[in-house]
Amino acid sequence: MLAKVSADLLVAVHFAFIVFVVLGGFLVLKWGKVAILHIPCVLWGGLVEFSGWICPLTPVERYLREVAGGTAYSGGFIDHYIMPLVYPTGLTREMQISLGIIILISNLCIYGLVIFRRTKRKER
């Protein structure tokens, strides 16, 4: 039971990390100091996407599921709604690289806006 709950919690953390990588730049627009945490997360997320690596959370989560006696994802909110977002079916290497490029470009645009705002503020 503890292993299954831990695996579900790990998937939720994994999902939150992905959301933070993709959308965390908007938090930086509001609270600039979030960039200290967001930039390394974006770099890690980009590295995983572009290199084709598997995030280290994935094997840990799979191990916890095996310890819990399960081999596949089944039942519950986490399994039905979050798992397909974290581990989409049919994800190809080309799609992975495209997602990495989209995330990189969107974050570069957001950080460009942050720099532009700071420059404007200093000019006043």
Phi and psi in degrees as a GROMACS rama.xvg file:
@    title "Ramachandran Plot"
@    xaxis  label "Phi"
@    yaxis  label "Psi"
@TYPE xy
-64.359  -37.9452  LEU-2
-65.6182  -41.0606  ALA-3
-66.2752  -43.8165  LYS-4
-62.9083  -41.2093  VAL-5
-63.4528  -41.4498  SER-6
-63.9241  -43.5641  ALA-7
-62.7359  -42.2408  ASP-8
-63.9188  -40.7388  LEU-9
-63.2489  -39.4001  LEU-10
-65.0614  -40.5615  VAL-11
-63.0957  -41.8489  ALA-12
-64.3702  -43.0588  VAL-13
-59.1935  -46.2103  HIS-14
-62.8728  -44.2145  PHE-15
-61.0824  -39.2908  ALA-16
-61.9903  -45.3799  PHE-17
-60.9696  -44.8555  ILE-18
-61.7251  -41.7872  VAL-19
-63.8872  -41.1517  PHE-20
-62.1719  -45.0912  VAL-21
-74.4289  -43.2614  VAL-22
-112.074  -3.77242  LEU-23
-61.1433  -24.3901  GLY-24
-58.5016  -31.0758  GLY-25
-67.541  -31.9158  PHE-26
-66.8203  -34.7242  LEU-27
-64.907  -34.1698  VAL-28
-59.5364  -37.2893  LEU-29
-86.0095  -46.8012  LYS-30
-125.861  96.6295  TRP-31
-54.8149  -32.0967  GLY-32
-69.1388  -14.2989  LYS-33
-63.2103  -22.5405  VAL-34
-58.3915  -30.6873  ALA-35
-59.0784  -34.4297  ILE-36
-91.3258  -37.5943  LEU-37
-69.2238  -43.0961  HIS-38
-58.7541  -48.793  ILE-39
-62.2886  -34.2481  PRO-40
-66.0341  -41.5245  CYS-41
-64.8847  -41.7286  VAL-42
-61.9198  -43.554  LEU-43
-64.3368  -47.4505  TRP-44
-59.4031  -42.725  GLY-45
-64.3276  -42.0581  GLY-46
-60.9813  -43.36  LEU-47
-64.0406  -43.6702  VAL-48
-66.1  -48.7334  GLU-49
-74.6598  -28.3943  PHE-50
-86.9932  -18.6507  SER-51
81.7162  11.2667  GLY-52
-67.0507  163.468  TRP-53
-100.362  132.224  ILE-54
-58.6831  137.591  CYS-55
-59.4902  -20.1108  PRO-56
-69.0554  -29.1539  LEU-57
-63.2578  -51.2568  THR-58
-64.6277  -32.8613  PRO-59
-64.72  -44.4408  VAL-60
-64.3498  -41.21  GLU-61
-63.7365  -41.112  ARG-62
-60.8137  -45.5208  TYR-63
-61.4561  -37.7698  LEU-64
-66.0059  -39.337  ARG-65
-65.4334  -42.2127  GLU-66
-61.0447  -34.901  VAL-67
-74.9458  -5.9483  ALA-68
96.1608  2.813  GLY-69
-107.089  151.612  GLY-70
-115.683  -20.569  THR-71
-125.283  163.569  ALA-72
-81.4198  128.897  TYR-73
-153.084  144.818  SER-74
68.3328  151.839  GLY-75
86.3351  165.238  GLY-76
-59.2888  -49.2977  PHE-77
-56.3131  -48.4328  ILE-78
-67.2243  -36.1958  ASP-79
-86.3924  -32.4011  HIS-80
-110.889  -35.8912  TYR-81
-92.7976  -41.3643  ILE-82
-54.8099  -45.6139  MET-83
-63.655  -25.1656  PRO-84
-78.1875  -36.8501  LEU-85
-79.5707  -40.5301  VAL-86
-123.334  73.1703  TYR-87
-66.4399  142.665  PRO-88
-76.4143  144.436  THR-89
77.3078  13.8944  GLY-90
-69.6781  117.138  LEU-91
-98.585  166.978  THR-92
-61.267  -40.2857  ARG-93
-64.1225  -41.6672  GLU-94
-63.9214  -39.999  MET-95
-61.8519  -45.1602  GLN-96
-65.5232  -40.9814  ILE-97
-61.0283  -43.4878  SER-98
-61.8229  -41.9255  LEU-99
-59.9912  -42.3819  GLY-100
-65.4495  -43.5317  ILE-101
-61.1785  -45.0897  ILE-102
-63.8586  -42.906  ILE-103
-62.6828  -49.168  LEU-104
-64.3019  -44.2675  ILE-105
-63.3938  -39.9898  SER-106
-70.0589  -36.6746  ASN-107
-62.1365  -40.1264  LEU-108
-63.429  -45.0186  CYS-109
-63.9171  -45.4955  ILE-110
-67.8201  -30.9309  TYR-111
-62.0222  -40.8846  GLY-112
-65.2043  -40.6196  LEU-113
-60.2847  -46.5977  VAL-114
-64.8172  -41.7133  ILE-115
-60.0841  -45.8697  PHE-116
-62.155  -43.1548  ARG-117
-65.0782  -39.8291  ARG-118
-63.8918  -43.764  THR-119
-61.4262  -41.9034  LYS-120
-62.5605  -41.8069  ARG-121
-68.0855  -30.4378  LYS-122
-69.1369  -29.4605  GLU-123
